């Protein structure tokens, strides 16, 4: 059954306005002030069919700095969004495959640079397809715009030295959102992906393992606020603490950052986008298995 806007409103989220349902997106595909963006793990998925009018962004090619590993610099993000016809005044709605892994990561990127109105399509690409909705194959005609990014919102990002500073602190908690086998050190990446990226397996000492997928239902939509509170608070991840989420490269932890920040309203949540690819290769960094 489709999850309607009314159901989103009734789910008890702290900020329900950051989540839209598939029907809302279908109703706004021709709205000039709404820009729909698809960001997938499978970078070829967009070309096989997408929401009509949606802009496709490749997380590998479009959304990463080169040659260093980092988020896009401010000027490069401005150039990218301007070229795609996105302005500061636009409502940006993002969706993608894998229940919005990289869609949530792009939401986090936009919030890092201060975009005011950015939302996630509940259920992502899978739900759109499961409902039999139209998939277009032609890329939309784009009229270039002028985008100006804000200064980085450093309060939502954790760098490795900040993670080190949180180790063992009573008022902080680390959330490892990877699978149990990654958390234990048995795997270095999700089972369906190449086992690469870090020199060692395991997890950051003291981290709670709450796999990102536990926050969503089988149809890819988010669980209710009460269900989410039980999930996170049952593992000691409470709103009074400073929370840092991480995964392997930062996209799954963006999904958890979105849940804790917007659906539960936690005031102090950071995404450690260096994640296990960085930590598992640092010389002398502490690891638990």
C-alpha positions in Angstrom: 0.0 0.0 0.0 1.3 3.4 -0.9 2.5 5.5 2.0 0.6 8.8 1.6 1.5 12.3 2.8 -1.0 11.8 5.6 0.8 8.7 6.8 4.1 10.6 6.8 2.4 13.3 8.9 1.1 10.7 11.3 4.4 8.9 11.7 5.4 11.4 14.4 8.6 12.7 12.8 10.3 15.7 14.3 10.6 17.3 10.8 8.1 15.6 8.4 8.6 18.4 5.9 11.9 17.0 4.7 10.2 13.8 3.5 7.8 13.6 0.5 6.0 10.6 -0.8 6.0 9.4 -4.4 2.6 10.9 -5.1 3.9 14.4 -4.1 6.8 13.9 -6.5 4.5 12.8 -9.3 2.3 15.9 -8.7 5.4 18.2 -8.9 7.3 16.9 -11.9 6.4 20.0 -13.9 6.8 22.5 -11.1 9.6 24.9 -12.2 10.6 25.6 -8.6 11.0 21.9 -7.8 14.2 20.2 -9.0 14.1 16.3 -8.8 17.6 14.7 -8.5 18.4 11.0 -8.8 21.7 9.7 -7.2 22.2 6.0 -7.3 24.7 3.4 -6.1 24.4 1.9 -9.6 25.4 4.8 -11.7 23.9 3.2 -14.8 20.4 3.0 -13.3 19.3 6.5 -14.3 19.7 5.8 -18.0 17.5 2.8 -17.8 14.6 5.0 -16.7 14.0 7.7 -14.1 11.3 10.0 -12.8 10.2 12.4 -15.6 12.3 15.6 -15.4 14.8 14.2 -12.9 18.4 15.3 -13.1 20.9 12.4 -12.8 24.1 12.9 -10.8 26.9 10.3 -10.7 28.3 10.1 -7.1 31.7 9.0 -8.4 32.2 11.5 -11.2 30.0 14.5 -10.3 30.1 14.6 -6.5 33.6 13.9 -5.4 36.7 16.1 -5.3 39.7 15.1 -7.4 42.5 14.1 -6.9 42.1 14.3 -3.2 39.4 12.4 -1.3 36.9 15.0 -0.1 33.5 16.6 -0.8 33.3 18.9 -3.7 34.8 22.3 -3.0 32.3 25.1 -2.7 33.0 26.6 -6.2 32.8 23.2 -7.9 29.4 22.5 -6.3 28.2 25.9 -7.4 29.3 25.2 -11.0 27.7 21.8 -11.0 24.3 22.8 -9.6 24.3 26.0 -11.8 24.9 23.8 -14.9 22.0 21.5 -13.9 19.6 24.4 -13.6 19.4 24.4 -9.8 19.1 27.7 -7.9 19.2 28.5 -4.2 15.5 29.2 -4.2 14.6 25.7 -5.6 13.1 22.9 -3.6 15.4 20.0 -4.3 13.9 16.5 -4.0 16.4 13.6 -4.0 15.8 9.9 -4.5 17.9 6.9 -5.5 18.4 3.1 -5.4 19.3 1.0 -2.4 16.6 2.7 -0.3 18.2 6.1 -0.9 21.8 5.5 0.2 23.5 8.1 -2.0 20.3 10.2 -2.2 20.7 10.7 1.6 24.4 11.4 1.1 23.5 14.1 -1.5 21.0 15.6 1.0 23.8 15.7 3.5 26.1 17.4 1.0 23.5 20.1 0.2 22.9 20.7 3.9 26.6 20.9 4.5 26.6 23.8 2.1 23.5 25.4 3.5 20.8 24.6 1.0 17.5 25.7 2.6 14.9 23.3 1.1 16.0 19.8 0.3 13.9 16.7 0.8 14.1 13.0 0.3 11.5 10.9 -1.6 10.4 8.2 0.9 11.1 4.7 -0.4 13.3 5.9 -3.2 13.6 4.5 -6.7 12.4 1.1 -5.6 9.0 2.4 -4.3 8.5 4.4 -7.5 9.1 1.3 -9.6 7.0 -1.0 -7.3 4.0 1.4 -7.8 4.3 1.1 -11.5 4.9 4.8 -12.0 6.2 6.3 -15.3 9.9 6.0 -16.0 11.4 8.4 -18.6 14.6 7.7 -20.5 15.3 11.1 -21.9 17.4 13.5 -19.8 15.5 16.7 -19.1 16.2 19.9 -21.0 18.1 22.1 -18.5 18.2 25.9 -18.4 21.4 26.9 -16.5 20.9 28.8 -13.3 23.1 30.7 -10.8 23.8 28.8 -7.6 25.7 30.2 -4.6 26.6 27.7 -1.9 26.8 28.8 1.7 29.8 28.3 4.0 30.3 24.7 5.2 28.1 23.7 8.1 30.9 21.9 9.9 28.6 20.9 12.8 27.1 18.1 10.7 30.5 16.6 9.7 33.1 14.7 11.7 36.7 14.5 10.6 39.0 11.8 11.9 40.7 13.9 14.6 37.2 14.8 15.9 36.4 11.1 16.1 39.6 10.4 18.0 38.5 13.2 20.4 35.2 11.5 21.1 36.6 8.1 22.0 35.7 7.1 25.5 33.7 10.3 26.2 30.6 9.7 28.4 28.5 12.3 26.5 29.2 10.9 23.0 28.3 7.8 21.0 29.5 6.3 17.8 27.0 4.5 15.5 28.4 2.0 13.1 25.7 1.5 10.5 27.4 -1.3 8.5 26.3 -4.9 8.5 27.2 -7.2 11.4 29.8 -9.0 9.4 31.5 -5.7 8.5 31.3 -4.6 12.2 32.9 -7.8 13.4 35.7 -7.5 10.8 34.7 -10.6 8.8 34.1 -8.4 5.8 35.6 -5.1 4.6 32.6 -4.1 2.5 28.9 -5.1 1.9 28.7 -8.7 0.6 27.7 -7.7 -2.9 30.5 -5.2 -3.3 34.3 -5.7 -3.8 36.1 -6.3 -0.6 38.4 -3.3 -0.7 39.0 0.1 0.7 40.5 -0.6 4.2 43.6 -2.4 5.3 42.0 -3.9 8.5 38.5 -5.1 9.5 36.6 -4.4 12.6 35.0 -1.3 14.2 35.9 1.9 16.1 36.1 1.0 19.8 32.8 1.5 21.7 30.7 1.9 18.6 27.1 0.6 18.6 26.2 -1.5 15.6 22.8 -0.4 14.2 22.7 -1.3 10.5 21.2 1.4 8.4 18.6 -1.0 6.9 16.9 -1.4 10.3 15.5 2.1 10.0 13.3 1.2 6.9 10.5 -1.2 6.1 10.5 -3.8 3.3 9.1 -1.2 0.8 12.0 1.1 1.6 10.0 3.7 3.5 11.1 4.8 6.9 9.7 3.3 10.1 7.6 5.4 12.4 9.3 7.7 15.0 8.3 5.4 17.8 9.9 2.4 16.1 13.0 4.4 15.4 13.2 5.7 18.9 13.1 2.1 20.2 15.7 1.1 17.7 18.3 3.7 18.5 17.6 4.5 22.2 17.6 0.7 22.9 21.3 0.8 21.9 22.1 3.9 23.9 21.9 6.4 21.1 19.9 9.1 22.9 19.2 12.7 21.9 21.2 14.1 24.8 24.4 12.7 23.4 26.8 13.8 20.7 26.3 11.3 17.9 28.8 10.4 15.2 27.6 7.9 12.5 29.9 6.1 10.1 29.9 3.2 7.6 32.5 2.4 4.9 32.6 5.5 2.7 29.9 7.7 4.3 26.8 7.1 2.3 25.0 4.6 4.5 25.8 6.8 7.5 24.3 9.8 5.8 21.1 7.8 5.7 21.3 7.3 9.5 22.3 11.0 10.0 19.1 11.9 8.1 17.0 9.6 10.4 18.5 10.9 13.6 18.5 14.6 12.6 15.2 15.0 10.8 13.0 12.1 11.7 13.9 12.0 15.4 15.1 15.6 15.8 18.4 14.8 17.5 20.3 18.1 18.0 23.9 17.0 17.6 24.5 14.4 14.9 27.6 14.3 12.7 28.5 12.1 9.7 32.0 10.7 9.6 32.3 10.4 5.9 35.9 9.2 6.0 34.3 6.2 7.7 35.9 2.7 7.7 37.8 3.2 4.5 39.9 5.8 6.3 39.8 4.5 9.9 40.7 0.9 8.9 43.8 2.1 7.1 45.1 4.6 9.7 48.4 3.7 11.3 47.9 2.9 15.0 44.2 3.8 15.1 42.4 1.6 17.7 40.2 -1.2 16.3 37.9 -3.6 18.0 36.7 -6.9 16.6 
